[in-house]
């Protein structure tokens, strides 16, 4: 049928916006349609993967050091890169900001790298007059945490001068510096006189950080009691003392699923019985113990409920002439503390305990507790509970301990 002259014919359908036309005589499909998407996905799968972008050249000197330490993924950068960047840096590039970043990096990742730590100590000595105690507390932090006393001869004299100059300006920073030195067993008497003075204690009592400062002062007072017999200055009043570490540390609670504590507890329960050990018991002046046993003079493991699990604090001392006579009147039971030494209790890639762990073990030993360390390598090598029980039995028997019908 002919169409009338002048009447327009039917228009060809226009492709929608974004449609894909393959060519004349072929249909057009929307670019976001399922068929086109499927074909595009198949095409991409057949293409070879894109090569990774070329690595940017590492900066050197102070810029390279700061760039590496400012990166969120610190451990991407090997220690050797940090050491070489530090060695190539010009003196003016080593600012307090860069050195604080380095100190925080070492402390956070438990990196006990002597070259880097010595560089921080040297920087602190050279820049002594330019540094405030708030900066110094951050620079000193890795030394206490990593249990590292630098070889720099002026390290301690420099800190003593800074403490004398800044103690009244920044009390919390002063106590933080002393905490790091406490872990290194290097407490200066003059600074202790200041922080134990009534004026300082009254001042911090009204600050927002009062509780944490009192906890630190309690630990410092314990160190004075146990490690500094020659100290004759003021002490923290008894009414101001608080428990030091009344519960497991934050790192242990955060990594509890990786800890061996639960399986060791079950091994002790099956081996000794629940009544012959205590778990997570806090002993005066406030140290939380992993596991504690009471042992008679003959080596028998005693039920804890029949004994006072705490040794007296401060430790009792008696003249040498009275030692023999008092031995018959004092409590003959020993207190044995099983100490879990987990992987994160050590500096990375080494066998040096972190400062806080070494301090706790040192103080528990000075208070009279007998320590039985359980290293993570030995615990990880045990395959299953029966093997762990055999391991614990050997450890306890090596100390001369007995239990069961024949052991009490």
FENWO-V936452 format. One record per residue. N is the residue number from 1. PHI is phi in degrees with one decimal (NA if undefined). D_FIRST is the distance of its C-alpha to the first C-alpha in whole Angstrom. Layout:
n->N phi->PHI d_first->D_FIRST
n->N phi->PHI d_first->D_FIRST
//
This chain:
n->1 phi->NA d_first->0
n->2 phi->-78.9 d_first->4
n->3 phi->-89.8 d_first->6
n->4 phi->-61.4 d_first->9
n->5 phi->-62.7 d_first->12
n->6 phi->89.3 d_first->15
n->7 phi->-86.8 d_first->13
n->8 phi->-66.3 d_first->14
n->9 phi->-79.5 d_first->12
n->10 phi->-65.9 d_first->14
n->11 phi->-79.2 d_first->18
n->12 phi->-71.3 d_first->19
n->13 phi->-62.8 d_first->22
n->14 phi->-81.7 d_first->25
n->15 phi->-67.2 d_first->28
n->16 phi->-66.2 d_first->31
n->17 phi->-62.1 d_first->34
n->18 phi->87.1 d_first->36
n->19 phi->-74.6 d_first->34
n->20 phi->-113.0 d_first->34
n->21 phi->-111.4 d_first->32
n->22 phi->-80.5 d_first->33
n->23 phi->160.5 d_first->31
n->24 phi->-61.8 d_first->27
n->25 phi->79.6 d_first->25
n->26 phi->-108.2 d_first->28
n->27 phi->-75.6 d_first->27
n->28 phi->-107.1 d_first->30
n->29 phi->-123.8 d_first->32
n->30 phi->-59.6 d_first->35
n->31 phi->-65.5 d_first->38
n->32 phi->-102.8 d_first->40
n->33 phi->-72.3 d_first->38
n->34 phi->-63.8 d_first->40
n->35 phi->-68.5 d_first->38
n->36 phi->-63.7 d_first->39
n->37 phi->-62.3 d_first->43
n->38 phi->-65.1 d_first->43
n->39 phi->-64.9 d_first->42
n->40 phi->-65.4 d_first->44
n->41 phi->-64.9 d_first->47
n->42 phi->-64.6 d_first->47
n->43 phi->-62.7 d_first->47
n->44 phi->-65.8 d_first->50
n->45 phi->-65.6 d_first->52
n->46 phi->-80.5 d_first->52
n->47 phi->-74.0 d_first->53
n->48 phi->-67.3 d_first->57
n->49 phi->-62.7 d_first->59
n->50 phi->-68.1 d_first->60
n->51 phi->-66.7 d_first->63
n->52 phi->-64.3 d_first->65
n->53 phi->-63.6 d_first->66
n->54 phi->-61.8 d_first->69
n->55 phi->-67.0 d_first->72
n->56 phi->-72.5 d_first->74
n->57 phi->-62.8 d_first->77
n->58 phi->-70.1 d_first->80
n->59 phi->-71.8 d_first->82
n->60 phi->-116.6 d_first->85
n->61 phi->74.9 d_first->88
n->62 phi->-61.9 d_first->88
n->63 phi->-64.4 d_first->85
n->64 phi->-65.2 d_first->84
n->65 phi->-64.4 d_first->86
n->66 phi->-67.4 d_first->85
n->67 phi->-63.0 d_first->81
n->68 phi->-65.9 d_first->82
n->69 phi->-75.4 d_first->84
n->70 phi->-86.4 d_first->81
n->71 phi->-71.5 d_first->79
n->72 phi->-59.3 d_first->78
n->73 phi->-98.3 d_first->78
n->74 phi->-58.1 d_first->82
n->75 phi->-74.8 d_first->82
n->76 phi->-67.2 d_first->80
n->77 phi->-99.9 d_first->82
n->78 phi->-68.7 d_first->85
n->79 phi->-59.2 d_first->89
n->80 phi->-61.6 d_first->89
n->81 phi->-65.8 d_first->87
n->82 phi->-64.2 d_first->88
n->83 phi->-65.5 d_first->92
n->84 phi->-67.0 d_first->91
n->85 phi->-64.1 d_first->89
n->86 phi->-66.5 d_first->92
n->87 phi->-67.4 d_first->94
n->88 phi->-89.8 d_first->92
n->89 phi->-74.4 d_first->92
n->90 phi->-79.3 d_first->94
n->91 phi->-54.1 d_first->97
n->92 phi->-71.1 d_first->95
n->93 phi->-82.0 d_first->91
n->94 phi->-87.5 d_first->93
n->95 phi->-86.3 d_first->93
n->96 phi->-54.8 d_first->94
n->97 phi->-61.4 d_first->90
n->98 phi->-64.6 d_first->90
n->99 phi->-70.2 d_first->93
n->100 phi->-66.7 d_first->92
n->101 phi->-58.6 d_first->89
n->102 phi->-64.5 d_first->90
n->103 phi->-62.3 d_first->93
n->104 phi->-66.0 d_first->90
n->105 phi->-62.2 d_first->88
n->106 phi->-64.3 d_first->91
n->107 phi->-67.2 d_first->92
n->108 phi->-64.3 d_first->89
n->109 phi->-102.7 d_first->88
n->110 phi->56.5 d_first->92
n->111 phi->-92.6 d_first->92
n->112 phi->-92.3 d_first->96
n->113 phi->-101.7 d_first->96
n->114 phi->-56.4 d_first->99
n->115 phi->-62.3 d_first->98
n->116 phi->-71.9 d_first->96
n->117 phi->-67.4 d_first->98
n->118 phi->-65.9 d_first->101
n->119 phi->-64.8 d_first->99
n->120 phi->-65.2 d_first->98
n->121 phi->-62.2 d_first->102
n->122 phi->-65.1 d_first->103
n->123 phi->-60.4 d_first->100
n->124 phi->-62.5 d_first->102
n->125 phi->-68.1 d_first->105
n->126 phi->-67.4 d_first->104
n->127 phi->-98.4 d_first->102
n->128 phi->-49.2 d_first->105
n->129 phi->-72.8 d_first->106
n->130 phi->-96.2 d_first->102
n->131 phi->-105.1 d_first->101
n->132 phi->-86.6 d_first->101
n->133 phi->-65.0 d_first->102
n->134 phi->-67.6 d_first->98
n->135 phi->-79.3 d_first->97
n->136 phi->-61.2 d_first->100
n->137 phi->-59.2 d_first->99
n->138 phi->-77.0 d_first->96
n->139 phi->-72.8 d_first->97
n->140 phi->-84.7 d_first->100
n->141 phi->-49.4 d_first->98
n->142 phi->-65.7 d_first->97
n->143 phi->-67.4 d_first->100
n->144 phi->-69.7 d_first->101
n->145 phi->-62.8 d_first->98
n->146 phi->-93.6 d_first->98
n->147 phi->57.3 d_first->102
n->148 phi->-128.6 d_first->103
n->149 phi->-96.5 d_first->106
n->150 phi->-68.0 d_first->105
n->151 phi->-79.2 d_first->108
n->152 phi->-54.1 d_first->108
n->153 phi->-65.5 d_first->111
n->154 phi->-90.9 d_first->111
n->155 phi->-60.2 d_first->108
n->156 phi->-70.8 d_first->110
n->157 phi->-56.0 d_first->112
n->158 phi->-63.1 d_first->109
n->159 phi->-64.7 d_first->108
n->160 phi->-63.6 d_first->111
n->161 phi->-67.1 d_first->111
n->162 phi->-64.9 d_first->108
n->163 phi->-63.3 d_first->109
n->164 phi->-63.6 d_first->112
n->165 phi->-82.1 d_first->110
n->166 phi->-111.6 d_first->107
n->167 phi->-56.6 d_first->108
n->168 phi->-78.1 d_first->108
n->169 phi->-85.3 d_first->105
n->170 phi->-132.9 d_first->103
n->171 phi->-60.0 d_first->104
n->172 phi->-65.9 d_first->101
n->173 phi->-62.9 d_first->101
n->174 phi->-60.1 d_first->104
n->175 phi->-66.8 d_first->104
n->176 phi->-63.3 d_first->101
n->177 phi->-63.5 d_first->103
n->178 phi->-65.1 d_first->106
n->179 phi->-63.6 d_first->104
n->180 phi->-64.4 d_first->103
n->181 phi->-69.3 d_first->106
n->182 phi->-63.0 d_first->107
n->183 phi->-65.1 d_first->105
n->184 phi->-92.7 d_first->107
n->185 phi->59.1 d_first->110
n->186 phi->-132.8 d_first->111
n->187 phi->-83.8 d_first->112
n->188 phi->-80.0 d_first->114
n->189 phi->-61.1 d_first->117
n->190 phi->-62.4 d_first->116
n->191 phi->-68.3 d_first->113
n->192 phi->-64.3 d_first->114
n->193 phi->-55.7 d_first->116
n->194 phi->-71.1 d_first->114
n->195 phi->-73.4 d_first->111
n->196 phi->-94.2 d_first->114
n->197 phi->-72.8 d_first->115
n->198 phi->-57.2 d_first->115
n->199 phi->-63.3 d_first->114
n->200 phi->-66.5 d_first->111
n->201 phi->-63.8 d_first->110
n->202 phi->-65.6 d_first->110
n->203 phi->-65.5 d_first->108
n->204 phi->-72.3 d_first->105
n->205 phi->-63.9 d_first->106
n->206 phi->-100.3 d_first->104
n->207 phi->-100.1 d_first->101
n->208 phi->-62.8 d_first->97
n->209 phi->-96.8 d_first->98
n->210 phi->-58.8 d_first->102
n->211 phi->-66.3 d_first->101
n->212 phi->-67.1 d_first->100
n->213 phi->-67.6 d_first->103
n->214 phi->-63.2 d_first->105
n->215 phi->-66.2 d_first->104
n->216 phi->-65.5 d_first->104
n->217 phi->-64.8 d_first->108
n->218 phi->-63.9 d_first->108
n->219 phi->-67.5 d_first->107
n->220 phi->-63.1 d_first->109
n->221 phi->-64.5 d_first->112
n->222 phi->-63.4 d_first->112
n->223 phi->-63.0 d_first->112
n->224 phi->-64.2 d_first->115
n->225 phi->-62.3 d_first->117
n->226 phi->-92.4 d_first->116
n->227 phi->-118.4 d_first->116
n->228 phi->-124.4 d_first->118
n->229 phi->-64.3 d_first->122
n->230 phi->-86.3 d_first->123
n->231 phi->-77.2 d_first->121
n->232 phi->-125.6 d_first->123
n->233 phi->-89.6 d_first->121
n->234 phi->-65.7 d_first->119
n->235 phi->-126.6 d_first->117
n->236 phi->-72.6 d_first->114
n->237 phi->-58.6 d_first->116
n->238 phi->-58.2 d_first->115
n->239 phi->-69.3 d_first->113
n->240 phi->-92.4 d_first->111
n->241 phi->-77.9 d_first->110
n->242 phi->-131.6 d_first->107
n->243 phi->-57.7 d_first->105
n->244 phi->-76.8 d_first->104
n->245 phi->-127.1 d_first->101
n->246 phi->-73.9 d_first->101
n->247 phi->-146.5 d_first->98
n->248 phi->-53.0 d_first->96
n->249 phi->-66.7 d_first->95
n->250 phi->-58.7 d_first->91
n->251 phi->-63.6 d_first->90
n->252 phi->-70.0 d_first->92
n->253 phi->-68.4 d_first->90
n->254 phi->-70.2 d_first->87
n->255 phi->-109.9 d_first->87
n->256 phi->-59.8 d_first->88
n->257 phi->-72.2 d_first->86
n->258 phi->-99.1 d_first->87
n->259 phi->-79.5 d_first->91
n->260 phi->-94.3 d_first->93
n->261 phi->-63.2 d_first->95
n->262 phi->-64.8 d_first->93
n->263 phi->-72.4 d_first->94
n->264 phi->-66.0 d_first->98
n->265 phi->-61.5 d_first->98
n->266 phi->-67.6 d_first->97
n->267 phi->-62.7 d_first->99
n->268 phi->-66.5 d_first->102
n->269 phi->-62.4 d_first->102
n->270 phi->-74.3 d_first->102
n->271 phi->-82.5 d_first->105
n->272 phi->-105.8 d_first->107
n->273 phi->102.4 d_first->106
n->274 phi->-63.7 d_first->104
n->275 phi->-81.5 d_first->108
n->276 phi->-111.9 d_first->109
n->277 phi->-155.4 d_first->106
n->278 phi->-125.3 d_first->105
n->279 phi->-107.9 d_first->101
n->280 phi->55.0 d_first->100
n->281 phi->-87.9 d_first->104
n->282 phi->-92.3 d_first->105
n->283 phi->-105.7 d_first->108
n->284 phi->-59.3 d_first->110
n->285 phi->-90.8 d_first->110
n->286 phi->131.9 d_first->106
n->287 phi->-95.5 d_first->105
n->288 phi->-82.3 d_first->102
n->289 phi->-99.2 d_first->103
n->290 phi->-72.4 d_first->101
n->291 phi->-142.2 d_first->103
n->292 phi->-128.8 d_first->107
n->293 phi->-121.2 d_first->110
n->294 phi->-106.7 d_first->113
n->295 phi->-128.0 d_first->116
n->296 phi->-74.8 d_first->119
n->297 phi->-64.2 d_first->122
n->298 phi->-87.1 d_first->122
n->299 phi->96.6 d_first->118
n->300 phi->-79.0 d_first->117
n->301 phi->-77.8 d_first->114
n->302 phi->-98.4 d_first->115
n->303 phi->-60.9 d_first->112
n->304 phi->-65.1 d_first->111
n->305 phi->-67.1 d_first->112
n->306 phi->-89.5 d_first->116
n->307 phi->-126.4 d_first->116
n->308 phi->-83.5 d_first->115
n->309 phi->-72.8 d_first->112
n->310 phi->-95.3 d_first->113
n->311 phi->-83.8 d_first->116
n->312 phi->-64.8 d_first->118
n->313 phi->-133.0 d_first->116
n->314 phi->-62.5 d_first->118
n->315 phi->-58.9 d_first->119
n->316 phi->-73.8 d_first->123
n->317 phi->-127.7 d_first->126
n->318 phi->-138.4 d_first->129
n->319 phi->-58.4 d_first->132
n->320 phi->-59.6 d_first->133
n->321 phi->-67.3 d_first->136
n->322 phi->-97.3 d_first->134
n->323 phi->-62.3 d_first->132
n->324 phi->-68.4 d_first->133
n->325 phi->-71.0 d_first->135
n->326 phi->-75.1 d_first->131
n->327 phi->-63.3 d_first->129
n->328 phi->-82.9 d_first->131
n->329 phi->-98.5 d_first->130
n->330 phi->-78.2 d_first->126
n->331 phi->-65.3 d_first->123
n->332 phi->-80.7 d_first->123
n->333 phi->-73.1 d_first->119
n->334 phi->-89.3 d_first->117
n->335 phi->-112.6 d_first->114
n->336 phi->-108.2 d_first->111
n->337 phi->-108.9 d_first->108
n->338 phi->-83.9 d_first->105
n->339 phi->-108.4 d_first->103
n->340 phi->-76.8 d_first->99
n->341 phi->-110.5 d_first->98
n->342 phi->-76.9 d_first->95
n->343 phi->-59.1 d_first->93
n->344 phi->-82.1 d_first->92
n->345 phi->-84.6 d_first->96
n->346 phi->-115.1 d_first->96
n->347 phi->-62.4 d_first->95
n->348 phi->-63.9 d_first->92
n->349 phi->57.8 d_first->93
n->350 phi->-158.2 d_first->97
n->351 phi->-116.4 d_first->100
n->352 phi->-99.0 d_first->101
n->353 phi->-65.6 d_first->100
n->354 phi->-60.6 d_first->99
n->355 phi->-57.7 d_first->101
n->356 phi->-65.4 d_first->101
n->357 phi->-70.4 d_first->101
n->358 phi->-61.9 d_first->104
n->359 phi->-63.6 d_first->106
n->360 phi->-62.0 d_first->105
n->361 phi->-64.3 d_first->107
n->362 phi->-62.5 d_first->110
n->363 phi->-69.9 d_first->111
n->364 phi->-60.7 d_first->110
n->365 phi->-65.2 d_first->113
n->366 phi->-68.6 d_first->115
n->367 phi->-81.2 d_first->115
n->368 phi->109.9 d_first->116
n->369 phi->-80.1 d_first->113
n->370 phi->-90.1 d_first->113
n->371 phi->-97.6 d_first->109
n->372 phi->-122.7 d_first->108
n->373 phi->-70.2 d_first->105
n->374 phi->-120.9 d_first->102
n->375 phi->-68.4 d_first->100
n->376 phi->-63.9 d_first->96
n->377 phi->-62.2 d_first->96
n->378 phi->-70.2 d_first->98
n->379 phi->-67.4 d_first->96
n->380 phi->-69.5 d_first->93
n->381 phi->-81.1 d_first->95
n->382 phi->-80.7 d_first->95
n->383 phi->-107.8 d_first->93
n->384 phi->93.0 d_first->93
n->385 phi->-65.2 d_first->95
n->386 phi->-57.9 d_first->98
n->387 phi->-68.5 d_first->98
n->388 phi->-64.8 d_first->98
n->389 phi->-61.5 d_first->101
n->390 phi->-63.2 d_first->103
n->391 phi->-64.2 d_first->103
n->392 phi->-64.6 d_first->104
n->393 phi->-60.7 d_first->107
n->394 phi->-64.3 d_first->108
n->395 phi->-63.4 d_first->108
n->396 phi->-70.3 d_first->110
n->397 phi->-67.5 d_first->112
n->398 phi->-64.4 d_first->113
n->399 phi->-85.4 d_first->114
n->400 phi->86.4 d_first->116
n->401 phi->-85.6 d_first->115
n->402 phi->-133.6 d_first->115
n->403 phi->-153.6 d_first->113
n->404 phi->88.6 d_first->113
n->405 phi->-56.6 d_first->116
n->406 phi->-84.9 d_first->118
n->407 phi->-108.5 d_first->117
n->408 phi->92.0 d_first->117
//
